[in-house]
């Protein structure tokens, strides 16, 4: 099973930017939709953004216009550019996918912590 390693998180002031990266241990070319999720303390994990193999994207309402998801199948990476960050964006961010055929998510990585605070 493909493993994911997320990186790029950190502490940033409100209004700042971060670029998250997700490196896969194997090919993601056959994974139609790759996702970024986040989980804040005491809250459920939520889908933030998704990108399909043909470039279609989805964004959760609160991040539309601020976040941009992209993927590079040749490098087996998925990125999330986050601009105009707000304190409510603070969370651990994960990349993953949901397999319809298996009825389950892929393997969860450790995630990368994003903290937005002045």
Secondary structure as UniProt FT lines:
FT   STRAND          4..7
FT   STRAND          10..12
FT   TURN            14..15
FT   STRAND          18..24
FT   TURN            29..30
FT   STRAND          33..39
FT   TURN            41..42
FT   STRAND          46..52
FT   TURN            53..54
FT   STRAND          57..59
FT   HELIX           61..63
FT   TURN            64..66
FT   STRAND          67..72
FT   TURN            73..76
FT   STRAND          77..82
FT   HELIX           87..89
FT   STRAND          91..96
FT   STRAND          98..99
FT   TURN            100..103
FT   STRAND          104..105
FT   STRAND          112..116
//
